[in-house]
Amino acid sequence: MGRFVNPDNSAFQIIVNSEIYVDKTELLTYTNRAMNTDRAMICNSRPRRFGKSITANMLTAYYSRGCDSEKIFETYAIGKSKDFKRHLNQYDVIHLDIQWCMMDAGRAELTVNYMNRQVIKELRELYPQIDLTETETIYGALSCINAALGKKFIVIIDEWDVLIRDEAANQSVQDEYIQFLRGMFKGSEPSRFIQLAYLTGILPMKKLKTQSALNNFDEFTMLDAKNFAPYIGFTEEEVKLLCRKYGRDFEEVKRWYDGYLLGNYHVYNPKAVVSVMTWGDFQSYWSNTGTYESILPLINMNFDGLKTDIIMMMSGEGVKVKTKSYQNDMITFKNKDDVLTALIHLGYLAYDRNEKLAYIPNEEIRSEFTEAVEENQWNEFIEFEKESRKLLEATWELNSKEVAERIEKIHMEYTSAIRYHDENSLSSILAIAYLGAMQYYFKPVREFPMGKGFADFVFVPKREYVNQCPALLIELKWDQQAETAIRQMKERKYPSTLEHYTGQILLVGINYDRKTKQHQCRIEKYEN
């Protein structure tokens, strides 16, 4: 048992000892199948607080022959697998946390040399019969051991991308590190001594021009998680079970922490969910991860349309994004799409793979964007928010005429780039127009199933504002009448879906006439 070679299971034991542990050991059934195949090189990138290190420690505890982990795993999903004991603690494992290694080395420039020296030292102790005196690299040592004894290794690297992210401007460090990774994993020789590689970090594999630096890895990312989707974060079913156990309001948890769409799964941030289950406070738990410092340099980049897109997403809209050109680092940004793609990998935006849309996933993240934008005093945001707040106040006052006029003003002066072609474009204008509502309301729900139909917009007040702010049900029409929208909401019993909501409800009907190019509005209090 060593620090880096064949570590013990203590890091994972601490996790399963915790009051809240959600079983993700079924992932091991995939890595068991992938071992010694052309699927054996795995890179799983995910944001901070999404369980990267927990997964790396789980793999180490299961595979390392430096410990006995049967008692840890036998009651979890992997314990039911027919191959459970076949792979349990049977392999030589090398586990490297690049962040920790960099700190212990003293500085980034010494990190690769530090890892080589420390791991080779432990390999000499493990295999004293192999002469490694002239070997200077981990991959050289593994090649020698394999040639002499036929041994193959499992390599697990946590925070694999820290030198790519934190040393973005230090080209020599990056070049040395990428060369190290290529020696470890690229080509035919590593396939002889590596039977499974698992790399995890925030960013996907670094691109060199258009190709990955290590194109033999299967990548599972926030853009395309493939079959790793249920193992990245908590699934909706897992969150529902936790809510029942801890007596939390699932709908409130969903509004605050849901929003990441990976394949067929709605994925929640594990750290946030565990925190709200433990403490019961619905708030942002990103504050200790350097959100402000992470977001601000990116959203302030001088790319055409970037600030407009950020404001649109803060209002609840999604924006189209092209993700191919991003180089998977924190320095090579060529356009706003690269910035948005970086924010997706960092977890500050979510991604709809089918629609190719980026969006702010939930209230937790939206509050972080709001703080960043307000503290940076974006003039565009401040002026627009003032106009939007006046629109919201007119809505509360049931001033239909002023609401119609203010929507028209916002369209003409602030969002004229969005042209009216159909009801979808009208929806975009409305979402942006009500941006000022975000202090009091959760992100608006689009096409919300209500009664016998779907409301175009539903604004639900945050818990602390339920007694001050009415819920807003907004129905849009195109070349009809605002009264028609109100009548539809009543006839189809839209408000009935909010039967557990105890506050006031306003019905807002809005129509746009293409011939006159005028908006018409009607607002009524809902009388149960």
Buried (B, 14 or more C-beta within 10 A) or exposed (E): EBBBBBBBBEBBBEBBEEEBEBBBBBBBBBBBEBBEEEBBBBBBBBBBBBBBBBBBBBBBBBBBBBBEBEEBBEEBBBBEBEEBEEBBBEBBBBBBBBBEBBEBBEEBBBBBBBBBEBBBBBBBEBBEEBEBEEBEBBBBBBBBBBEEEEBBBBBBBBBBBBBBBBBBEBEEBBEBBBBBBBBBBBEEBBBBBBBBBBBBBBBBBBBEEEEBBBEBBBBBBBBBBEEBBBBBBBBBEBBBBBBEEBEBEBEBBBBBBBBBBBBEBBBBBBBBBBBBBEEEEBBBBBEEBEBBEBBEEBBBBEBEEBBBBBBBBBBBBBBEBEBEBBBBBBEBBEBBBBBBBBBBBBBBBBBEBEEBBBBBBBBBBBBBBBBBBEEEEBEEBEEBBEBBBBBBBBBBEBBBEBBBBBBBBBBEEBBEEBEBEEBEBBBBBBBBBBBBBBBBBBBBBBEBEBBEBBBBBBBBBBEEBBEEBBBBBBBBBBEBBBBBBBBBBBEBEBBEBBEEBEBBBBBBBBBBBEEEEEBBBBBBEBEE
